């Protein structure tokens, strides 16, 4: 966002800015962000690891999680 004003651009009027992973900094900057379900990610990762350790898991598994778009002032 620091380059926008010197380039004659306004956020969000001319340029939308979107970050990844909702952090405290993103919230403080009012940055629109794609937030990942961290608790769910950890829970699934632990379950997959335990499955590998006890022999009940599959060798390879794809997991799709749904992110959340948090719209704030930068878009």
FENJODA-V152867 format. One record per backbone hydrogen bond with DSSP energy under -0.5 kcal/mol. CO is the residue of the C=O (numbers start at 1). NH is the residue of the N-H. Records with the same first field share a line. If there is no record, write none. Layout:
CO->NH / NH
This chain:
1->4 / 5
2->6
3->7
4->9
5->8
10->12 / 14 / 15
17->32
19->34
21->23
23->27
24->28
25->29
26->31
27->30
30->74
32->19
33->35 / 70
34->21
35->68
36->38
37->41
38->42
39->43
40->44
41->45
42->46
43->47
44->48
45->49
46->50
47->51
48->52
49->53
50->54
51->55 / 56 / 57
63->65
65->67
68->35 / 70
69->71
70->33
72->75
74->17
